[in-house]
Amino acid sequence: MNKNLFINEIKSINEEQMTIDMIGSTNKADRVGDVMKIEGIDIKNYLKNPVILQNHDYSKPAIGKALSVKVENGKLMFKIQFANTEEGREWFYLYKNGFMSAS
């Protein structure tokens, strides 16, 4: 697996509000070779219910929500607020402490 395929840039972390600002995607191929065309992305439908799921698993409760989503310099940027639930706190801890960095 090519480590260069991972998106691993967290811009900021706010512990009090349990938020992180991070890159969600770029035009580069992801770990399975998929490429998202950021310039043509349409997020209108996502913004109707901007949940953050653990491992994209719709069968589990959301671990947070996207407070903002925007395209910036060819990158899809997210401000994520983690839920004050056991799972939300666990995922926030994992990102805050560098155990998780990909999105």
N, C-alpha and C positions, 0 to 999 in steps of 0.2 A: 504494500500500500504506500502510495506517495504522500508523505506528510505535507507537502506543499499544497495539497488539495483542501486541507482543513482551513476553515475561516476561524481565526482565533484572536480577534482583536476586540477587546472590551475597552471602550473609551472612558467610562466612568462608573463608579459604584457609589450608591447612597445607602448606607446601612440602616439609617433611621427609617427611611421610606421603603426599604427593600426594593430598590430599583437599580437597573443597570442600563447603560447605553452601549449598544454593540452593533457590529455589522451582522446582518442576518444573511446576506448573500451578495455575491458579486457576479460578474460575467465569466469568471473562471469555472472550469469543470469541478463538480463536487467529487466526493470520494467514490461515487459509483459512475462517474463520467457524465452526469447530467449537467447541462448548461442552462442557466436562466438568463434570458435577455432582459436585463434590468431596464434598459431604455424604453421598452415597450410594455412594461408591467402594468397591469390594471388591478389595483388593490381595493376598488370600491366595494366589492362584495365582502372581502375580508374585513374591512373596517366596520361593517354592520355588526360584527361579533368578533372583535380582535383578540381571541383567546390564544394563550400560549399553552400548548399541550406537551406532556412529557413524551418524547420520542415520536411525535406526530400521531399518538395513539388516541383516537376518538372514543375508545371504549372506557377511558379513564378520565376523571375530572381534570379540569384545567389546573395548571400550577401557577398561572398568572394571566396578565392581560397586557396588550400593547397599548401604552399611553400615547405613543406617536409612532408613525411609520412614514419614512420619507426616502426618496432617492437623492443621494448626495455624492457627486463625483463618481458616478458609475457603481455606487454601492447602495444596497437596500439597508437603511439604518433603522433600528428599533430602540425605543425606550420601553423597557419591560418593568412592570411592577409585579412582584411575586405575591401570591396569595398568602395570607396569614393562616395557613393550614400546615399540617405536618409535612405534606409533600412540597408545598410552596417554600417553606422554610428550609427544607432539605436541599432543594435545587438551588436556592439562593446561596446557601452555604457552599455548595459545590462550585458554583461560578466564582463567588467571592474569594475562595481559597485556592483557586486554580486547578481544581480537580476536573472541572468541565470548562471548556472554552469554545468548542464548536457549537454551531447553531444549525 
